[in-house]
């Protein structure tokens, strides 16, 4: 066996090489990392850049209200709308202007067949934020898929398409408009040789 090529020396050398590489990587990362301590989103320490207002601080989402929302959202994602409803109702009772809870309550109610109550909650949310896409989408789907009120769903789908013109969601909304019109016509196509001339 050659001198210096024992397995123990090879393992030791490999460990030293890996350790050196890790140390080098951490050092480089530390030196090139931007220093953000004391900085604001508007510029330097305590200064504001023109035209760049500081956003409002994030709301405190800790506590039982956020736990209720998280639990309700989990139930909705699992398709357990009925279990989510009391959690959303509790959140809305505690905070009547909680748009997120109102929208999800409306969708959950519609998902359990309580379409009119669900639409009322969605309308309440839209009264607070008329351009809220989540509320509009929930209302349009409740009208189209659950209630089968295709005529009432058309203006809602058209509103969504207008709000998201350059998005794939606009094409989806326009597709729903076409499907609603087809269903309103009953899918009837004129029979050749019959009908008006």
Secondary structure, DSSP 8 states (H G I E B T S, - for coil): --TT--HHHHHHHHHHHHHHHHHHHHHHHHHHS---TT-BTTBSTT---TT-----------SHHHHHHHHHHHHHHTT-HHHHHHHHHHHHHH-TT-HHHHHHHHHHHHHTT-HHHHHHHHHHHHHH-TT-HHHHHHHHHIIIIII--HHHHHHHHHHHHHHTTTSHHHHHHHHHHHHHHHHHTTT----TT-S--
